[in-house]
Amino acid sequence: MRSFAIIEQREMTTTLQAISGDFSGHMGEYAGAQTPTDFGDVRGEYAALRGGCGVYLLNWRTKIGLHGDDRVRWLNGMVTNNIRDLAPGHGVYSFLLNPQGRILGDLNAYNYGDSLIVDTDESQRKKIIATFDHFIIMDDVEIVDLSAQYWAVGIAGPRSPEVLQKLGCTSPPLEVLQFASFDFQGTPVTLVRGGDPLQEGYEIWSAHETEPALWNALTAAGATPVGSSAIEIDRIARGIPRYGQDLRERDLPQETEQQRALNFNKGCYVGQEIVERIRSRGNVHRTLTGFRVDGPVPAPGTKIEAAGKEAGEVTSATALPVSGGELVVALGYIRREAIATRRDVLIAGAPATATDLPFSDLRGG
């Protein structure tokens, strides 16, 4: 395993040198893959995501193809969102649950007309493929691991449309998780609108041989190279949970506050009975919440106290760059009754305030 990690890091560094010259940043693991953690200026990279346009490798995302006549019916019975009525050219965010209603993974599912493509973190690839394979009984469904066939890059920030225009992308405005094709230097590539309606963010999917020219064209058009450290800061600032960090197998869908992943009119799927039972009761005991912390950045797993009692735990935290300094924010689960009348809590002994997500009033500086 150690030697494989070293080889993977060398290959990624070689890729970075090919697409951006002499790479002088840092490498690390993110969502199951070796990727740049930064290009030398995390604060500046975060500022690009919030106020300009940042470009980043998406080698930590992976794709799984579903083929066969039963693919739509079958996947609709596997995940929490509506695949049956998903129009071609569109995608939806969904959870994959176990029969007890606990979250096995999260994914975006896209309708490509003659196939479905599932997009998820590399860290979830083997688990999701194994779960899919387990539930194919007499169905006409073929699973294809597309990890080696796609290369993807993300761009985000208010200047992203301007950068795309310079690339020759004249696609009309896309809805969340909608995709369209455009021509880049004679090669068709796919433009996908990101899943957060509050962020101007996109993904560009292409063949591997296109990656150096595409990356260099994006940076020449004004996009700032960004690593996973700034991506993680931005993710937490926007209140977006990540599987393996804020979404775990012990969590129930309604506890995560990700209503965009649920459809209550689609019919049966694995774990649906538990989800419906929670809905009929009208509540869950704990919920994913944001916190502003008047103290050091708490580690994941740090306990949250309310009125002198343990009431929850931190799942993600960061020091958010703001004008004049930093602001510590965190995501975590807390019992609803603990903050029903007062929002003041303690995290690792430091005063903190429970805050609705996303942290929409926070701005980078």
N, C-alpha and C positions, 0 to 999 in steps of 0.2 A: 504493500500500500504506500509506503514511504517513497519507494523508487518511482511508482506511478505518478504520485503527486509532483515529484521533481521533474519528470518528463513533461507532464501536463503544463507545469509552469513555464518550462523552457519553450514549449510550443506556443503558448499564449504570448510570451515575450517576443518571440519571432514574428508572430502575427501583428503585434503592436508596432514593431519596427517597420513592418511592411506597409502598414496603413497610416502611420503617423510619424515616421522618421525615427530618430533615436529616442526610444521611450525611457524617460528618467523618473517615472513615478514609482509606485509600489504595487505589489501583487498580494492577493489574499483570497480566501475562500468566501463566496457569497452564494447562498441558496443552492449549494451543491456543486459549484464550479469554481475553478481558479479564474479570477478576473481582476482588472485593475482596481485597487482600492482608492487610488487617487492619482492625479497627474501633477502633483506637487503643490496644490493650493486648494484644500478642501473648502475653505470659506468662500473663495472666489468661485469654485465650482457650484456650490450651493446657491450663491447669488445668481449665477447664470440660469439655474433651474427656476428660480423665483422671479427674476426680472428680465432675463434675456432669452437665450436658447442654449441648452446643454445637449450634447450628444454622447451616448454611452453604448458600449457593447452589451448585447443581450445574450451572450453565450451561456448565461445561467438560466435561460428559458429553453424549454424543449417542446417538441411537437410530436403528436401521436395521431396517425391517420386511422379513420374507421371507414371501411368499405363494405359493400354487400347490401342486398335489398332490405334487410331488417335493421340497418344501422340507426335510422331515426327512431323507430319504435323502441329499439333496444336501449339506446342511450337515454331516451326520455324516461325509461323505467329505472335508470341507474342514478340520475342526478336530480338535484332539488329544483332546477329551473326548467322552463318549457322549451324543449327541443322540437317537439311535434310541430309547433307553429312558427318555428324560426325561419325567417325568409332567407333566401340565398343572398350572400353578400353581407350578412349580419352575424353577430355573435352574442352570447350571453355568459354572464359569470354564474358559476354554480358550485355547490358543495357536493362531494361524494361522501356518503354516510355509510356506517355499518348498520346492521339490523336494529341496534339499540339507539340509533339516532345520533351517534357521536361522529365527529368530523374526521374522516379518513384523509381528506385532501380537498384542495380547491383548484379550480381550473376555469379557463375560458373555452367555450365550444363554438366553433364557427361552421356555418353552412356553406360549403363550396359547391353546392349543386349536386355533383355526382359523388361527393364524399363529405365527411365531417372531419374537421381538424380540431384536436384538443391541444391546448397550449397551457403549460404549467411550469413550475420550477423544476430544474434538473434534479433537485433533492427529492422530488416526489415521483420521478419518472418510473422507476422500477416498481414501486408500491402500487401506483395507479394501473400500470400495465398488468401486474399480477392480479389485482382486484378485478379488472375488466375481464381478463382471461378466465377467472374463476366462475364468472356469471354468464359466460357464453355456453349455452347447453345445446339446444337444437336450432340456434339462431344463425341466419345467414349474415354473419358479421366477421370481417377480417381486421385484425389489429396490425398496424404497420408502424414501427418505430422510425420516425422521420428525423431523428436527431442529427444525422449526418447530411441530410439533404438541404437544410435551410441554414442561412446565416441571417441574423437579425440585428438591427441597431435601433435604439430608441432616441427620440428627441423630445424635449419638454421645455416649456417656458413660453411667455407671451409672444416672443418673436419667432416661434416655430413656423407659423404660416408664411412669414416673410422668407425664411430660409428655404422652405419647400418650394416656394415660387421661383427662387433662384435656381433650383434644380430642374425646373421645367414642369413641376407638378401643378396642373391646373384643375385638379379634381374639385368638384363642388364640396361645400362643407359636409363633413361626415358626422353621423350620429355616434354616440358611444358604442364602441366595439363594431362599428361598421367598417368595411374594407372595400378598396377599389384598386385597380391596376393603373399604373402609368409607366411611360417609357423613360428609361434612364440610359442615355448613350446607346440606344438601339437594343436595350435589353428590358424585358418587362419585369417590373418589381411590384410588390404589393404594399400599399399604404393602409395601415390599420389605425383607427382612432383609439386612444387609450380608454381605460375603463372608468376613469374618474371624471365626471362631468364638470367638476370645478377646476380641472387642470387642462391647459392646452398642451396635450401630449399625444405622441404618435409612435408607431413602430413601423419600420420598413423591413420587409422580408425579401430576401433575394438569394440567388445562388452564390456559393462560396467564391467563385472567381470574380464576382462583382465587388467584393467587399473593399479592396483597397481604393478603387476609384470612387465608390460611393462615400466612404468615410472621408476621404480627402476633399471631395466636392462639398460635403456638409460643413467641414471646418473652414474651407475657403469661402463659403457663403455666410460665415459669421457664427457658426455653432462652436461652443466651448467644450473641449473634451472633459468628461466628467467620470469619476470613479464611483464605486459602490458606497464609499463613506458618505459622500454627498447625497447619493440616492437614498440611503437609509435615513439620513437626517430629514430629507424632504418627505419621505414616506411617513415618518412619525409625526411631522408637523401637519401633514394632511389627514392624520388619523386613520391611515390605511393599515389594517392588520396583515401580517405575513404568516403563512403557514409554517409551523415549526417554531414560531416565536410567540405570536399572539393567538394563533389558531392551532389547537392541539387536539389529539384524539379524545381527550377527556371532556372537550367542550361541546355544548349543544348549539345548533344554529342560531336560535333566538338570543342566546347569551352574547353573541358576537356583534349584535346590532347591524348585521349585514343583510338588511331586508332585500337588497338588490339580487341576492342569491336565491331567493325563495319565490315559488309560484304555487298558490293554493288552489288553482283551478285546472291543473294538468293531469290529475289522476295519480295512480299508484306509482311509487318508486321505493327503493330500498331505504328504510328508516322513516318513511312517510307517516306511519302510524304515530310515532313519538312526536314528530313535528306538529302534526294536527292536534294531538292531545294537549301540547303546550299552548297552541293557539286557542283552543277551546277554553282553557283555564285562564287565558288572558295575560299571563305573566311568567317570568322566570325569576329565580331568587337572586341572581347576580347578573351583572352586565359589564361589557367592555366600555371603559370610560377614559377620558383624558384627565391629566393632572398637571398643574403647574407646581413646581417644587421649589421651595426657598431653601436650597441646600445643594450638596453635591449630586452628581448623576447617580441614581440608584441602580444597582445591578438587577437584572432579571431575577425574579424569585423573591425580591425584597418584600416583606410583609407591609401591608397598609393597616393602620390602626384608626379606629373611629370611636370616640367616647370611651377610650381606655381599653377597647377590645379589638382583637384581630378581625378585620373585615374583608381582606382581599390581598392581592399580590400584584406586583409590577411585572409586566411582560416585556416591555421595551422602554428605553429612555435615551435621551440625548441632550446635549447642550446646544440649543438652537442659536445660531448667530443672529443677533438683532442689532439695531443701531445703538452704538455705545457699549456693546458687550455681548453677553450671552444670557439666555433664558433657559432654565432646565425644565423640560417637559417629559411626561411619561404616559404610556398606555398601560392599562391594567384592568383586572376584574375586581369588582367590589360588590358587596351585598347591597341590594337596592334600599333596604330600610336604613342602612348606615348613613346614607346621604339624602334621605327623604326630606329632612327638615333643616339639616346643616350640611354645607359642602366642605367644611374644614376637616382635614384629616392629618395624620402624621405618616411620613414615609421615612424609615430609618431614623426616626427621631426628629426629622426636619418638618416644619410646617408645610402643608400642601393644600391645594384647593381643587376639588373635583370640577371638571369643565366639560361641557358638551363637545362632542367631536363633529366636524373637524375643528382644529384650532384656526378658524377662518380669519381671525384678526391679527395673526402673527405674520410678520414680514421680515425677511432676511435683510441684513445690512452689510 
